[in-house]
């Protein structure tokens, strides 16, 4: 079986094909599968402090997330996504662990889809505010302090 590789890059280090494949996975899942019409390209991918993390096998993107550097120094994890064909293999957990290693001892926040609160809690996150609905999907703010 081909091995899965972890990749980490800033926007300036992404080639056009890779960025296309990362955004296509995000759109395929968030916009098409979850039926959320929203501006996927929000400009934050380009920010110098943004880190893109993904798992790939044979050139195919299996899972992705990005780490944003919020103005207050807190790291923000977002766009956590796993390709439908790759779900159930632990890719999200592996990617989240890599993101937390990259973040180090900085505080970290995320906006979890509410059905995933227990998954993030297993990685040290706690609920930090009331649930809310965004694009028709319940979300829960979460935080992890070092």
FILO-952577 format. One record per atom (N, C-alpha, C): atom name; residue number from 1; z, y, x. Coordinates in Angstrom, 1 decimal, m for minus. Layout:
<mitors>
+------+-----+--------+--------+--------+
| site | pos |      Z |      Y |      X |
+------+-----+--------+--------+--------+
|   CA | NUM |      Z |      Y |      X |
...
+------+-----+--------+--------+--------+
</mitors>
This chain:
<mitors>
+------+-----+--------+--------+--------+
| site | pos |      Z |      Y |      X |
+------+-----+--------+--------+--------+
|    N |   1 |    0.0 |   m1.2 |    0.8 |
|   CA |   1 |    0.0 |    0.0 |    0.0 |
|    C |   1 |    0.0 |    1.2 |    0.9 |
|    N |   2 |   m0.8 |    2.2 |    0.6 |
|   CA |   2 |   m0.9 |    3.5 |    1.4 |
|    C |   2 |    0.5 |    4.2 |    1.3 |
|    N |   3 |    0.8 |    4.9 |    2.4 |
|   CA |   3 |    2.1 |    5.6 |    2.4 |
|    C |   3 |    2.0 |    7.0 |    1.7 |
|    N |   4 |    3.1 |    7.5 |    1.3 |
|   CA |   4 |    3.2 |    8.8 |    0.7 |
|    C |   4 |    3.8 |    9.7 |    1.7 |
|    N |   5 |    3.1 |   10.9 |    1.8 |
|   CA |   5 |    3.5 |   11.9 |    2.8 |
|    C |   5 |    4.1 |   13.2 |    2.2 |
|    N |   6 |    5.1 |   13.7 |    2.8 |
|   CA |   6 |    5.7 |   14.9 |    2.4 |
|    C |   6 |    5.0 |   16.1 |    3.1 |
|    N |   7 |    4.7 |   17.1 |    2.4 |
|   CA |   7 |    4.1 |   18.3 |    3.0 |
|    C |   7 |    4.9 |   19.5 |    2.6 |
|    N |   8 |    5.0 |   20.4 |    3.6 |
|   CA |   8 |    5.7 |   21.7 |    3.3 |
|    C |   8 |    4.9 |   22.8 |    3.9 |
|    N |   9 |    4.6 |   23.9 |    3.2 |
|   CA |   9 |    3.7 |   24.9 |    3.7 |
|    C |   9 |    4.0 |   26.2 |    3.0 |
|    N |  10 |    3.8 |   27.3 |    3.7 |
|   CA |  10 |    3.7 |   28.6 |    3.1 |
|    C |  10 |    2.2 |   28.8 |    2.6 |
|    N |  11 |    2.0 |   29.8 |    1.8 |
|   CA |  11 |    0.7 |   30.0 |    1.2 |
|    C |  11 |   m0.4 |   30.2 |    2.3 |
|    N |  12 |   m0.1 |   31.0 |    3.3 |
|   CA |  12 |   m1.0 |   31.2 |    4.4 |
|    C |  12 |   m1.5 |   30.0 |    5.1 |
|    N |  13 |   m0.7 |   28.9 |    5.0 |
|   CA |  13 |   m1.0 |   27.6 |    5.7 |
|    C |  13 |   m1.7 |   26.6 |    4.8 |
|    N |  14 |   m2.0 |   27.0 |    3.5 |
|   CA |  14 |   m2.7 |   26.1 |    2.6 |
|    C |  14 |   m4.2 |   26.4 |    2.7 |
|    N |  15 |   m4.9 |   25.3 |    2.7 |
|   CA |  15 |   m6.4 |   25.5 |    2.6 |
|    C |  15 |   m6.7 |   25.6 |    1.2 |
|    N |  16 |   m7.9 |   26.1 |    0.9 |
|   CA |  16 |   m8.3 |   26.3 |   m0.5 |
|    C |  16 |   m8.3 |   25.0 |   m1.3 |
|    N |  17 |   m8.7 |   23.9 |   m0.8 |
|   CA |  17 |   m8.8 |   22.6 |   m1.5 |
|    C |  17 |   m7.3 |   22.2 |   m1.9 |
|    N |  18 |   m6.4 |   22.3 |   m1.0 |
|   CA |  18 |   m5.0 |   21.9 |   m1.2 |
|    C |  18 |   m4.4 |   22.8 |   m2.3 |
|    N |  19 |   m4.6 |   24.1 |   m2.2 |
|   CA |  19 |   m4.0 |   25.0 |   m3.2 |
|    C |  19 |   m4.6 |   24.7 |   m4.6 |
|    N |  20 |   m5.9 |   24.4 |   m4.6 |
|   CA |  20 |   m6.6 |   24.0 |   m5.9 |
|    C |  20 |   m5.9 |   22.8 |   m6.5 |
|    N |  21 |   m5.7 |   21.8 |   m5.7 |
|   CA |  21 |   m5.2 |   20.5 |   m6.1 |
|    C |  21 |   m3.7 |   20.7 |   m6.6 |
|    N |  22 |   m2.9 |   21.5 |   m5.9 |
|   CA |  22 |   m1.6 |   21.8 |   m6.4 |
|    C |  22 |   m1.5 |   22.5 |   m7.7 |
|    N |  23 |   m2.4 |   23.6 |   m7.8 |
|   CA |  23 |   m2.4 |   24.3 |   m9.1 |
|    C |  23 |   m3.0 |   23.5 |  m10.2 |
|    N |  24 |   m3.9 |   22.7 |   m9.9 |
|   CA |  24 |   m4.5 |   21.8 |  m10.9 |
|    C |  24 |   m3.5 |   20.9 |  m11.5 |
|    N |  25 |   m2.6 |   20.3 |  m10.7 |
|   CA |  25 |   m1.6 |   19.4 |  m11.2 |
|    C |  25 |   m0.6 |   20.2 |  m12.1 |
|    N |  26 |   m0.2 |   21.4 |  m11.6 |
|   CA |  26 |    0.7 |   22.2 |  m12.5 |
|    C |  26 |    0.0 |   22.5 |  m13.8 |
|    N |  27 |   m1.2 |   22.9 |  m13.8 |
|   CA |  27 |   m1.9 |   23.2 |  m15.1 |
|    C |  27 |   m2.1 |   22.0 |  m15.9 |
|    N |  28 |   m2.5 |   20.9 |  m15.3 |
|   CA |  28 |   m2.7 |   19.6 |  m16.1 |
|    C |  28 |   m1.4 |   19.2 |  m16.8 |
|    N |  29 |   m0.2 |   19.4 |  m16.2 |
|   CA |  29 |    1.0 |   19.0 |  m16.8 |
|    C |  29 |    1.6 |   20.1 |  m17.7 |
|    N |  30 |    1.8 |   21.3 |  m17.2 |
|   CA |  30 |    2.5 |   22.3 |  m17.9 |
|    C |  30 |    1.7 |   23.0 |  m19.0 |
|    N |  31 |    0.4 |   23.3 |  m18.7 |
|   CA |  31 |   m0.4 |   23.9 |  m19.7 |
|    C |  31 |   m1.1 |   22.9 |  m20.7 |
|    N |  32 |   m1.6 |   21.9 |  m20.1 |
|   CA |  32 |   m2.4 |   20.9 |  m21.0 |
|    C |  32 |   m1.4 |   19.9 |  m21.6 |
|    N |  33 |   m0.7 |   19.1 |  m20.8 |
|   CA |  33 |    0.1 |   18.0 |  m21.4 |
|    C |  33 |    1.2 |   18.6 |  m22.2 |
|    N |  34 |    1.9 |   19.6 |  m21.7 |
|   CA |  34 |    3.1 |   20.2 |  m22.5 |
|    C |  34 |    2.7 |   21.3 |  m23.4 |
|    N |  35 |    1.4 |   21.6 |  m23.5 |
|   CA |  35 |    0.8 |   22.5 |  m24.4 |
|    C |  35 |    1.5 |   23.9 |  m24.4 |
|    N |  36 |    1.7 |   24.4 |  m23.1 |
|   CA |  36 |    2.3 |   25.7 |  m22.9 |
|    C |  36 |    1.2 |   26.7 |  m22.4 |
|    N |  37 |    0.8 |   27.6 |  m23.2 |
|   CA |  37 |   m0.1 |   28.6 |  m22.7 |
|    C |  37 |    0.6 |   29.7 |  m22.1 |
|    N |  38 |    0.6 |   29.8 |  m20.8 |
|   CA |  38 |    1.3 |   30.9 |  m20.0 |
|    C |  38 |    0.5 |   31.2 |  m18.8 |
|    N |  39 |    0.8 |   32.3 |  m18.1 |
|   CA |  39 |    0.0 |   32.7 |  m16.9 |
|    C |  39 |    0.5 |   31.9 |  m15.7 |
|    N |  40 |   m0.1 |   30.7 |  m15.4 |
|   CA |  40 |    0.4 |   29.8 |  m14.4 |
|    C |  40 |    0.3 |   30.5 |  m13.0 |
|    N |  41 |   m0.7 |   31.3 |  m12.8 |
|   CA |  41 |   m0.8 |   32.0 |  m11.5 |
|    C |  41 |   m0.1 |   33.4 |  m11.7 |
|    N |  42 |    1.2 |   33.3 |  m11.3 |
|   CA |  42 |    2.1 |   34.5 |  m11.5 |
|    C |  42 |    2.2 |   35.4 |  m10.3 |
|    N |  43 |    1.5 |   35.1 |   m9.2 |
|   CA |  43 |    1.6 |   35.9 |   m8.0 |
|    C |  43 |    2.7 |   35.5 |   m7.0 |
|    N |  44 |    3.6 |   34.7 |   m7.4 |
|   CA |  44 |    4.7 |   34.3 |   m6.6 |
|    C |  44 |    4.3 |   33.2 |   m5.5 |
|    N |  45 |    3.2 |   32.5 |   m5.8 |
|   CA |  45 |    2.8 |   31.6 |   m4.8 |
|    C |  45 |    2.4 |   32.2 |   m3.5 |
|    N |  46 |    2.0 |   33.5 |   m3.6 |
|   CA |  46 |    1.5 |   34.3 |   m2.4 |
|    C |  46 |    2.6 |   34.9 |   m1.6 |
|    N |  47 |    3.8 |   35.0 |   m2.1 |
|   CA |  47 |    4.9 |   35.7 |   m1.4 |
|    C |  47 |    5.2 |   35.0 |   m0.1 |
|    N |  48 |    5.5 |   35.8 |    0.9 |
|   CA |  48 |    5.7 |   35.3 |    2.2 |
|    C |  48 |    6.9 |   34.3 |    2.3 |
|    N |  49 |    7.9 |   34.5 |    1.4 |
|   CA |  49 |    9.1 |   33.6 |    1.4 |
|    C |  49 |    8.9 |   32.3 |    0.6 |
|    N |  50 |    7.8 |   32.2 |   m0.1 |
|   CA |  50 |    7.6 |   31.0 |   m0.9 |
|    C |  50 |    7.2 |   29.8 |   m0.1 |
|    N |  51 |    7.8 |   28.7 |   m0.4 |
|   CA |  51 |    7.5 |   27.4 |    0.3 |
|    C |  51 |    6.9 |   26.4 |   m0.7 |
|    N |  52 |    5.8 |   25.8 |   m0.4 |
|   CA |  52 |    5.2 |   24.8 |   m1.3 |
|    C |  52 |    5.5 |   23.4 |   m0.7 |
|    N |  53 |    6.1 |   22.5 |   m1.6 |
|   CA |  53 |    6.4 |   21.2 |   m1.1 |
|    C |  53 |    5.6 |   20.2 |   m2.0 |
|    N |  54 |    5.0 |   19.2 |   m1.5 |
|   CA |  54 |    4.4 |   18.2 |   m2.3 |
|    C |  54 |    4.3 |   16.9 |   m1.6 |
|    N |  55 |    4.1 |   15.9 |   m2.4 |
|   CA |  55 |    3.9 |   14.5 |   m1.9 |
|    C |  55 |    2.5 |   14.1 |   m2.2 |
|    N |  56 |    1.9 |   13.5 |   m1.2 |
|   CA |  56 |    0.5 |   13.1 |   m1.4 |
|    C |  56 |    0.3 |   11.7 |   m0.8 |
|    N |  57 |   m0.7 |   11.0 |   m1.4 |
|   CA |  57 |   m1.1 |    9.7 |   m1.0 |
|    C |  57 |   m2.6 |    9.7 |   m1.0 |
|    N |  58 |   m3.2 |    9.3 |    0.1 |
|   CA |  58 |   m4.7 |    9.3 |    0.1 |
|    C |  58 |   m5.4 |   10.6 |   m0.3 |
|    N |  59 |   m4.8 |   11.7 |    0.0 |
|   CA |  59 |   m5.3 |   13.0 |   m0.4 |
|    C |  59 |   m5.0 |   13.4 |   m1.8 |
|    N |  60 |   m4.4 |   12.5 |   m2.6 |
|   CA |  60 |   m4.1 |   12.9 |   m4.0 |
|    C |  60 |   m2.6 |   13.4 |   m4.1 |
|    N |  61 |   m2.5 |   14.5 |   m4.8 |
|   CA |  61 |   m1.1 |   15.1 |   m5.0 |
|    C |  61 |   m0.4 |   14.3 |   m6.1 |
|    N |  62 |    0.8 |   13.8 |   m5.7 |
|   CA |  62 |    1.6 |   13.0 |   m6.6 |
|    C |  62 |    2.7 |   13.8 |   m7.3 |
|    N |  63 |    3.2 |   14.8 |   m6.5 |
|   CA |  63 |    4.4 |   15.6 |   m7.1 |
|    C |  63 |    4.4 |   16.9 |   m6.3 |
|    N |  64 |    5.0 |   17.9 |   m6.9 |
|   CA |  64 |    5.0 |   19.2 |   m6.3 |
|    C |  64 |    6.2 |   20.0 |   m6.8 |
|    N |  65 |    6.6 |   20.9 |   m6.0 |
|   CA |  65 |    7.6 |   22.0 |   m6.4 |
|    C |  65 |    7.4 |   23.2 |   m5.5 |
|    N |  66 |    7.9 |   24.3 |   m5.9 |
|   CA |  66 |    7.9 |   25.5 |   m5.0 |
|    C |  66 |    9.3 |   26.0 |   m4.9 |
|    N |  67 |    9.6 |   26.6 |   m3.7 |
|   CA |  67 |   10.8 |   27.3 |   m3.5 |
|    C |  67 |   10.5 |   28.8 |   m3.3 |
|    N |  68 |   11.1 |   29.6 |   m4.2 |
|   CA |  68 |   10.9 |   31.1 |   m4.1 |
|    C |  68 |   12.1 |   31.7 |   m3.5 |
|    N |  69 |   11.9 |   32.8 |   m2.8 |
|   CA |  69 |   13.0 |   33.6 |   m2.2 |
|    C |  69 |   13.3 |   34.8 |   m3.1 |
|    N |  70 |   14.3 |   34.6 |   m4.0 |
|   CA |  70 |   14.6 |   35.7 |   m4.9 |
|    C |  70 |   15.2 |   36.9 |   m4.1 |
|    N |  71 |   15.1 |   38.1 |   m4.6 |
|   CA |  71 |   15.5 |   39.3 |   m3.9 |
|    C |  71 |   17.0 |   39.3 |   m3.5 |
|    N |  72 |   17.8 |   38.6 |   m4.2 |
|   CA |  72 |   19.2 |   38.5 |   m3.9 |
|    C |  72 |   19.6 |   37.5 |   m2.9 |
|    N |  73 |   18.6 |   36.9 |   m2.2 |
|   CA |  73 |   18.8 |   35.9 |   m1.2 |
|    C |  73 |   19.0 |   34.5 |   m1.7 |
|    N |  74 |   19.0 |   34.3 |   m3.0 |
|   CA |  74 |   19.1 |   33.0 |   m3.6 |
|    C |  74 |   17.8 |   32.3 |   m3.6 |
|    N |  75 |   17.8 |   31.0 |   m3.3 |
|   CA |  75 |   16.5 |   30.2 |   m3.4 |
|    C |  75 |   16.3 |   29.8 |   m4.9 |
|    N |  76 |   15.1 |   29.8 |   m5.3 |
|   CA |  76 |   14.8 |   29.4 |   m6.7 |
|    C |  76 |   13.7 |   28.3 |   m6.7 |
|    N |  77 |   14.1 |   27.2 |   m7.2 |
|   CA |  77 |   13.2 |   26.0 |   m7.3 |
|    C |  77 |   12.5 |   26.1 |   m8.6 |
|    N |  78 |   11.2 |   25.9 |   m8.6 |
|   CA |  78 |   10.4 |   25.9 |   m9.8 |
|    C |  78 |    9.2 |   25.1 |   m9.7 |
|    N |  79 |    8.5 |   25.0 |  m10.9 |
|   CA |  79 |    7.2 |   24.3 |  m11.0 |
|    C |  79 |    7.4 |   22.8 |  m10.5 |
|    N |  80 |    8.5 |   22.2 |  m10.8 |
|   CA |  80 |    8.7 |   20.8 |  m10.4 |
|    C |  80 |    7.9 |   19.9 |  m11.3 |
|    N |  81 |    7.0 |   19.2 |  m10.7 |
|   CA |  81 |    6.0 |   18.4 |  m11.5 |
|    C |  81 |    5.6 |   17.1 |  m10.8 |
|    N |  82 |    5.4 |   16.1 |  m11.6 |
|   CA |  82 |    5.0 |   14.8 |  m11.1 |
|    C |  82 |    3.7 |   14.4 |  m11.9 |
|    N |  83 |    2.7 |   13.9 |  m11.2 |
|   CA |  83 |    1.5 |   13.5 |  m11.9 |
|    C |  83 |    1.8 |   12.3 |  m12.9 |
|    N |  84 |    1.3 |   12.3 |  m14.1 |
|   CA |  84 |    1.6 |   11.2 |  m15.0 |
|    C |  84 |    1.4 |    9.8 |  m14.4 |
|    N |  85 |    0.4 |    9.6 |  m13.6 |
|   CA |  85 |    0.2 |    8.3 |  m13.0 |
|    C |  85 |    1.2 |    7.9 |  m12.0 |
|    N |  86 |    2.0 |    8.9 |  m11.5 |
|   CA |  86 |    3.0 |    8.6 |  m10.4 |
|    C |  86 |    4.4 |    8.7 |  m10.9 |
|    N |  87 |    4.7 |    8.8 |  m12.2 |
|   CA |  87 |    6.0 |    9.0 |  m12.7 |
|    C |  87 |    6.8 |    7.7 |  m12.6 |
|    N |  88 |    8.1 |    7.8 |  m12.5 |
|   CA |  88 |    8.9 |    6.6 |  m12.5 |
|    C |  88 |    9.1 |    6.0 |  m11.1 |
|    N |  89 |    8.6 |    6.6 |  m10.1 |
|   CA |  89 |    8.6 |    6.0 |   m8.7 |
|    C |  89 |    9.6 |    6.8 |   m7.8 |
|    N |  90 |   10.4 |    7.7 |   m8.4 |
|   CA |  90 |   11.3 |    8.4 |   m7.6 |
|    C |  90 |   10.8 |    9.6 |   m6.8 |
|    N |  91 |    9.6 |   10.0 |   m7.1 |
|   CA |  91 |    9.0 |   11.1 |   m6.4 |
|    C |  91 |    9.7 |   12.5 |   m6.6 |
|    N |  92 |   10.1 |   12.7 |   m7.8 |
|   CA |  92 |   10.8 |   14.0 |   m8.1 |
|    C |  92 |   12.1 |   14.1 |   m7.3 |
|    N |  93 |   12.9 |   13.0 |   m7.2 |
|   CA |  93 |   14.1 |   13.0 |   m6.5 |
|    C |  93 |   13.9 |   13.2 |   m5.0 |
|    N |  94 |   12.8 |   12.5 |   m4.5 |
|   CA |  94 |   12.5 |   12.7 |   m3.0 |
|    C |  94 |   12.1 |   14.1 |   m2.7 |
|    N |  95 |   11.3 |   14.7 |   m3.6 |
|   CA |  95 |   10.9 |   16.0 |   m3.4 |
|    C |  95 |   12.0 |   17.0 |   m3.5 |
|    N |  96 |   12.9 |   16.8 |   m4.5 |
|   CA |  96 |   14.0 |   17.7 |   m4.6 |
|    C |  96 |   15.0 |   17.6 |   m3.4 |
|    N |  97 |   15.2 |   16.4 |   m2.9 |
|   CA |  97 |   16.0 |   16.3 |   m1.7 |
|    C |  97 |   15.4 |   17.0 |   m0.5 |
|    N |  98 |   14.1 |   16.9 |   m0.4 |
|   CA |  98 |   13.5 |   17.7 |    0.7 |
|    C |  98 |   13.6 |   19.2 |    0.5 |
|    N |  99 |   13.5 |   19.6 |   m0.7 |
|   CA |  99 |   13.6 |   21.1 |   m1.0 |
|    C |  99 |   15.0 |   21.5 |   m0.7 |
|    N | 100 |   16.0 |   20.8 |   m1.0 |
|   CA | 100 |   17.4 |   21.1 |   m0.7 |
|    C | 100 |   17.7 |   21.1 |    0.8 |
|    N | 101 |   17.1 |   20.2 |    1.5 |
|   CA | 101 |   17.2 |   20.2 |    2.9 |
|    C | 101 |   16.5 |   21.5 |    3.5 |
|    N | 102 |   15.4 |   21.9 |    3.0 |
|   CA | 102 |   14.7 |   23.1 |    3.4 |
|    C | 102 |   15.5 |   24.4 |    3.1 |
|    N | 103 |   16.2 |   24.4 |    2.0 |
|   CA | 103 |   17.0 |   25.5 |    1.5 |
|    C | 103 |   18.3 |   25.6 |    2.4 |
|    N | 104 |   18.8 |   24.5 |    2.8 |
|   CA | 104 |   20.0 |   24.5 |    3.6 |
|    C | 104 |   21.3 |   25.0 |    2.8 |
|    N | 105 |   22.0 |   25.9 |    3.4 |
|   CA | 105 |   23.3 |   26.3 |    2.9 |
|    C | 105 |   23.2 |   27.6 |    2.0 |
|    N | 106 |   22.0 |   27.9 |    1.6 |
|   CA | 106 |   21.8 |   29.1 |    0.6 |
|    C | 106 |   22.1 |   28.6 |   m0.8 |
|    N | 107 |   22.6 |   29.5 |   m1.6 |
|   CA | 107 |   22.7 |   29.1 |   m3.1 |
|    C | 107 |   21.3 |   28.9 |   m3.6 |
|    N | 108 |   21.2 |   28.1 |   m4.7 |
|   CA | 108 |   19.9 |   27.7 |   m5.2 |
|    C | 108 |   20.1 |   27.7 |   m6.8 |
|    N | 109 |   19.0 |   28.2 |   m7.4 |
|   CA | 109 |   19.0 |   28.2 |   m8.9 |
|    C | 109 |   17.7 |   27.6 |   m9.4 |
|    N | 110 |   17.7 |   27.1 |  m10.6 |
|   CA | 110 |   16.5 |   26.6 |  m11.3 |
|    C | 110 |   16.6 |   26.7 |  m12.8 |
|    N | 111 |   15.5 |   26.7 |  m13.5 |
|   CA | 111 |   15.5 |   26.7 |  m14.9 |
|    C | 111 |   15.0 |   25.3 |  m15.3 |
|    N | 112 |   15.9 |   24.4 |  m15.6 |
|   CA | 112 |   15.6 |   23.0 |  m15.9 |
|    C | 112 |   15.1 |   22.8 |  m17.4 |
|    N | 113 |   14.1 |   22.0 |  m17.6 |
|   CA | 113 |   13.8 |   21.6 |  m18.9 |
|    C | 113 |   15.1 |   20.8 |  m19.3 |
|    N | 114 |   15.6 |   21.1 |  m20.5 |
|   CA | 114 |   17.0 |   20.6 |  m20.8 |
|    C | 114 |   17.1 |   19.1 |  m20.8 |
|    N | 115 |   16.1 |   18.4 |  m21.1 |
|   CA | 115 |   16.2 |   16.9 |  m21.0 |
|    C | 115 |   16.4 |   16.4 |  m19.6 |
|    N | 116 |   16.2 |   17.3 |  m18.6 |
|   CA | 116 |   16.4 |   16.9 |  m17.2 |
|    C | 116 |   17.7 |   17.4 |  m16.5 |
|    N | 117 |   18.6 |   17.9 |  m17.3 |
|   CA | 117 |   19.8 |   18.4 |  m16.8 |
|    C | 117 |   20.6 |   17.3 |  m16.0 |
|    N | 118 |   20.7 |   16.1 |  m16.5 |
|   CA | 118 |   21.4 |   15.1 |  m15.7 |
|    C | 118 |   20.7 |   14.8 |  m14.4 |
|    N | 119 |   19.4 |   14.8 |  m14.4 |
|   CA | 119 |   18.7 |   14.6 |  m13.1 |
|    C | 119 |   19.1 |   15.6 |  m12.1 |
|    N | 120 |   19.1 |   16.9 |  m12.4 |
|   CA | 120 |   19.4 |   17.9 |  m11.5 |
|    C | 120 |   20.9 |   17.9 |  m11.2 |
|    N | 121 |   21.8 |   17.5 |  m12.1 |
|   CA | 121 |   23.2 |   17.4 |  m11.8 |
|    C | 121 |   23.5 |   16.3 |  m10.8 |
|    N | 122 |   22.7 |   15.3 |  m10.7 |
|   CA | 122 |   22.8 |   14.3 |   m9.6 |
|    C | 122 |   22.5 |   14.8 |   m8.3 |
|    N | 123 |   21.9 |   16.0 |   m8.2 |
|   CA | 123 |   21.5 |   16.6 |   m6.9 |
|    C | 123 |   22.5 |   17.9 |   m6.7 |
|    N | 124 |   23.6 |   17.9 |   m7.4 |
|   CA | 124 |   24.6 |   19.0 |   m7.2 |
|    C | 124 |   24.4 |   20.2 |   m8.0 |
|    N | 125 |   23.5 |   20.3 |   m8.9 |
|   CA | 125 |   23.4 |   21.5 |   m9.8 |
|    C | 125 |   24.3 |   21.4 |  m11.0 |
|    N | 126 |   24.8 |   22.6 |  m11.4 |
|   CA | 126 |   25.7 |   22.7 |  m12.6 |
|    C | 126 |   25.0 |   23.7 |  m13.5 |
|    N | 127 |   25.3 |   23.5 |  m14.8 |
|   CA | 127 |   24.8 |   24.5 |  m15.8 |
|    C | 127 |   25.4 |   25.8 |  m15.5 |
|    N | 128 |   24.6 |   26.9 |  m15.6 |
|   CA | 128 |   25.1 |   28.2 |  m15.2 |
|    C | 128 |   24.9 |   29.2 |  m16.3 |
|    N | 129 |   24.4 |   28.8 |  m17.5 |
|   CA | 129 |   24.2 |   29.7 |  m18.6 |
|    C | 129 |   23.8 |   28.9 |  m19.9 |
|    N | 130 |   23.6 |   29.7 |  m20.9 |
|   CA | 130 |   23.3 |   29.0 |  m22.2 |
|    C | 130 |   21.8 |   28.5 |  m22.2 |
|    N | 131 |   21.6 |   27.5 |  m23.0 |
|   CA | 131 |   20.2 |   27.0 |  m23.2 |
|    C | 131 |   19.4 |   28.1 |  m23.8 |
|    N | 132 |   18.1 |   28.0 |  m23.6 |
|   CA | 132 |   17.1 |   28.9 |  m24.3 |
|    C | 132 |   15.8 |   28.2 |  m24.4 |
|    N | 133 |   14.9 |   28.7 |  m25.2 |
|   CA | 133 |   13.6 |   28.1 |  m25.5 |
|    C | 133 |   12.6 |   29.0 |  m24.8 |
|    N | 134 |   11.8 |   28.4 |  m24.0 |
|   CA | 134 |   10.6 |   29.1 |  m23.4 |
|    C | 134 |    9.4 |   28.2 |  m23.6 |
|    N | 135 |    8.3 |   28.9 |  m24.1 |
|   CA | 135 |    7.1 |   28.2 |  m24.4 |
|    C | 135 |    7.3 |   27.0 |  m25.3 |
|    N | 136 |    8.3 |   27.0 |  m26.2 |
|   CA | 136 |    8.5 |   25.9 |  m27.1 |
|    C | 136 |    9.4 |   24.8 |  m26.5 |
|    N | 137 |    9.8 |   24.9 |  m25.3 |
|   CA | 137 |   10.6 |   23.9 |  m24.6 |
|    C | 137 |   12.0 |   24.3 |  m24.3 |
|    N | 138 |   13.0 |   23.6 |  m24.7 |
|   CA | 138 |   14.4 |   24.0 |  m24.3 |
|    C | 138 |   14.6 |   23.9 |  m22.8 |
|    N | 139 |   15.2 |   24.9 |  m22.3 |
|   CA | 139 |   15.5 |   25.0 |  m20.9 |
|    C | 139 |   17.0 |   25.3 |  m20.7 |
|    N | 140 |   17.5 |   25.0 |  m19.5 |
|   CA | 140 |   18.9 |   25.2 |  m19.2 |
|    C | 140 |   19.0 |   25.8 |  m17.8 |
|    N | 141 |   19.6 |   27.0 |  m17.6 |
|   CA | 141 |   19.7 |   27.5 |  m16.2 |
|    C | 141 |   20.8 |   26.7 |  m15.5 |
|    N | 142 |   20.5 |   26.5 |  m14.2 |
|   CA | 142 |   21.4 |   25.7 |  m13.4 |
|    C | 142 |   21.5 |   26.3 |  m12.0 |
|    N | 143 |   22.6 |   26.0 |  m11.3 |
|   CA | 143 |   22.9 |   26.6 |  m10.0 |
|    C | 143 |   23.5 |   25.5 |   m9.1 |
|    N | 144 |   23.2 |   25.7 |   m7.8 |
|   CA | 144 |   23.8 |   24.8 |   m6.8 |
|    C | 144 |   24.3 |   25.7 |   m5.7 |
|    N | 145 |   25.6 |   25.7 |   m5.4 |
|   CA | 145 |   26.2 |   26.4 |   m4.3 |
|    C | 145 |   26.5 |   25.5 |   m3.2 |
|    N | 146 |   26.4 |   26.0 |   m1.9 |
|   CA | 146 |   26.6 |   25.1 |   m0.8 |
|    C | 146 |   28.1 |   24.7 |   m0.7 |
+------+-----+--------+--------+--------+
</mitors>
